[in-house]
Amino acid sequence: MRAKRTHCLKRPKIRQSWNKYNLYNLSRAEPPNIVTRTFFQQKWSAKSTARAYHGENVKEKHWQRMFRRRLRSVIPMDHTQLARSDGYEQAEGRGSGLDPHPDNKNRPVAKIPYMNMTFAPLERRLDTAIFRSMFASSTRQARQFVVHGDVKVNGKKMIYPGYLLNPGDMFQVEPERVMYATGATKDARERRAGRKARRESQSSASKSQEPLTSDTTPASVSEDSPPTSTASHNASPETTTETLQSLLSQAKTLLTTPATASNLSGKRKQDLRAFQRLLRRTLSRNRGQNLFPQQNTTLTDSLDAQLLELTQKLNLNPAPPAEAKINPRDLGPETLTPENSSLLRKALAEARDNPIDVTKPYATPWRPRLYMSAFAFIPRYLEVHHRICSAVYLRHPVARPGLAEVPTPFPNEVNALSFNWYLRRR
């Protein structure tokens, strides 16, 4: 219900979001009414409409301090013409009725939409840049990523969404958060499968964990001991995943048990929490590399080895060589044809690169979320690398003939009225 309140349908306002209600409001947006309203009313209405999209989470007083009447723009000039002439042709024959040669006439140049640069200072904000880089589905979600510590700027964690980027700054977001933000949501069947997998993992972890005996006193937990307790060494899980889950549960027990947690120093608790985060990342990588999560199948690096392994498990006969002339009717149902072999090879490659993992918070295999194509674009002032979820803020946005680099869904008239509204208050 949060999305419906944010994206009102009765009084539509366009937001920086990929929500389907926002797309619907964008499709039925109408030009402002300038017939029955005064100039003050037109400016206030345009300001209200534009601010709902540009920096809706920024306070009005804060934005008024950020507002600048200086609008950045560039004018492309023909360097060959500048090198060939110093402009004397424009004064030649002035007043004598001479017309310039058709080749020397100035070509019409598109107008520069200066007013679309009204909200350019907001594009420097970190949360807005994350949304523009397609790392989040809305500025609200980008703000959440920053506050939760999932964003780094120039290699250092940044927890302030209002941080103003400078030209050359590089920011990156955790890949798992990006896949969750831009991936399709789970349906009811996938959510049930995820809950079942979590219950099974918890039950297996509880079985593999050796319960703490009465001999384990608070004094047995030493300040210089490693993050894992002695119970983790006595336990003998069958697989590496079970071992990691056992270690994770041991660390959680040490932190949650009042008897042991009261004797741990603050530094020791920080080390245990860091150890828990490391184990969770390792477990998530192991889950993502499993080809069949229900079986203990090891994913080999070579597709040929995988193909041979599946052929042997399914009792299939290898395909005959291409030089041999064999009638397809003579091939039995257990024979793997070259076409089926190539299809199986492609399926294995896709399963390796994009595996099915019911424990992920998004639908797997990963696919883009719905209604995303209408918002899938990257501004010119950003250089984005989606494989590593990183981007570089190249420069400040500028206006060019016929183009303003600040993405806005509003026409030039609405932005001009908004600019005039804030101009009188400076």
Residue pairs with C-beta under 8 A, 6 or more apart in sequence:
3 19
3 21
4 21
6 15
6 17
6 19
6 140
7 13
7 15
7 17
7 19
7 21
7 22
7 25
9 21
9 24
9 25
12 24
12 25
12 28
12 29
13 25
13 49
13 52
13 53
14 22
14 25
14 26
14 29
14 49
14 52
14 53
14 409
14 410
15 22
15 52
15 53
15 56
15 138
16 53
16 54
16 56
16 128
16 131
16 138
16 139
17 137
17 138
17 139
17 140
18 137
18 138
18 369
18 371
18 372
18 375
19 137
19 138
19 371
20 370
20 371
23 371
23 374
26 374
26 409
29 409
31 411
31 413
32 42
32 45
32 46
32 49
32 413
32 414
32 417
33 45
34 42
37 45
42 417
43 417
43 418
43 420
43 421
44 421
45 417
46 410
46 413
46 414
46 415
46 416
46 417
46 418
46 421
47 417
47 418
47 421
47 422
49 410
49 414
50 118
50 119
50 408
50 410
50 414
50 415
50 418
51 60
51 63
51 418
53 408
53 409
53 410
54 119
54 122
54 408
55 63
55 119
55 122
55 125
55 128
56 139
57 127
57 139
57 140
57 143
57 161
58 66
58 122
58 125
58 162
62 162
63 122
64 422
64 425
66 121
66 122
67 121
67 422
67 426
68 120
68 121
69 423
69 426
71 114
71 115
71 117
71 118
71 120
71 399
72 117
72 120
72 396
72 397
72 398
72 399
73 112
73 114
73 117
73 398
73 399
73 400
74 398
74 399
74 400
75 112
75 401
76 400
76 401
89 100
89 104
92 98
93 100
109 401
110 401
110 402
111 401
111 402
112 399
112 400
112 401
112 402
113 399
113 402
113 403
113 404
113 412
114 399
114 404
115 412
115 413
115 415
115 416
115 419
116 399
116 404
116 406
116 408
116 412
116 415
117 397
117 398
117 399
117 404
117 406
118 415
118 418
118 419
118 422
119 406
119 408
119 415
119 418
120 396
120 397
120 406
122 128
123 129
123 132
123 379
123 381
123 396
123 397
123 406
124 164
124 165
124 393
124 396
125 161
125 162
125 163
125 164
125 165
126 142
126 146
126 151
126 153
126 158
126 160
126 161
126 162
126 163
126 164
126 165
126 171
127 139
127 142
127 143
127 146
127 161
127 162
128 139
128 142
129 165
129 171
129 382
129 391
129 393
130 136
130 142
130 145
130 146
130 151
130 171
130 173
131 138
131 139
131 141
131 142
132 378
132 379
132 382
132 407
133 378
133 382
133 384
133 391
134 182
134 375
134 376
134 378
134 384
134 386
135 142
135 145
135 173
135 177
135 178
135 181
135 182
135 389
135 391
136 142
136 145
136 173
136 178
136 181
136 182
137 181
137 182
137 369
137 372
141 181
142 161
143 161
145 151
145 173
145 174
145 177
145 181
146 158
146 159
146 160
146 161
146 163
147 159
147 161
149 157
149 159
150 173
150 174
150 177
151 157
151 158
151 171
151 172
151 173
151 174
152 158
152 171
152 172
153 163
153 165
153 169
153 170
153 171
154 169
154 170
154 171
155 170
158 171
165 171
165 393
166 393
167 393
167 394
167 395
167 396
168 392
168 393
168 394
169 392
169 393
170 390
170 391
170 392
170 393
171 390
171 391
171 393
172 388
172 389
172 390
172 391
173 389
173 390
174 389
175 388
175 389
176 284
178 389
179 360
179 362
179 366
180 360
180 361
180 362
182 368
182 369
182 372
183 362
183 363
183 366
183 367
183 368
183 369
184 362
184 363
184 366
184 367
184 368
184 369
184 370
185 362
185 363
185 369
186 194
186 361
186 362
186 363
187 363
190 358
190 363
190 364
193 358
194 358
194 359
194 360
194 361
196 358
197 293
197 358
197 359
198 359
201 245
201 359
204 242
204 245
205 242
205 245
205 246
205 248
205 249
206 249
208 235
208 237
208 242
208 245
208 246
209 231
209 235
209 246
209 249
209 250
209 253
210 231
210 234
210 235
212 231
212 253
212 257
216 229
216 231
217 259
218 259
218 260
218 262
218 263
219 263
221 229
221 254
221 260
221 263
221 264
223 265
223 268
227 251
227 271
227 272
227 275
228 247
228 250
228 251
228 275
229 250
229 254
231 250
232 246
232 247
232 250
235 243
235 246
237 243
237 245
237 246
239 296
240 286
241 283
241 286
244 279
244 282
244 283
244 286
245 283
247 275
247 279
248 276
248 279
248 280
248 283
251 272
251 275
251 276
251 279
252 276
253 260
254 260
254 261
254 264
254 272
255 261
255 264
255 269
255 272
255 273
255 276
261 269
264 272
287 293
287 357
287 359
287 360
288 355
288 357
289 299
289 355
290 297
290 299
290 355
290 357
291 297
291 299
291 306
291 348
291 351
291 352
291 355
293 356
293 357
293 358
299 306
299 352
300 306
300 309
303 345
303 348
303 349
303 352
306 348
306 352
307 341
307 344
307 345
307 348
310 316
310 344
310 348
311 318
311 336
315 334
316 334
316 335
316 336
317 332
317 334
317 335
317 336
318 336
319 335
319 336
319 337
319 338
319 341
320 326
320 335
322 338
328 337
331 337
336 344
350 365
351 365
354 364
354 365
354 366
355 364
355 365
356 364
356 365
357 364
358 364
377 407
378 384
379 397
379 405
379 406
379 407
380 397
380 405
381 393
381 394
381 395
381 396
381 397
381 398
381 405
382 391
382 392
382 393
382 394
383 391
383 392
383 394
384 390
384 391
385 391
397 404
397 405
397 406
398 405
399 405
408 415
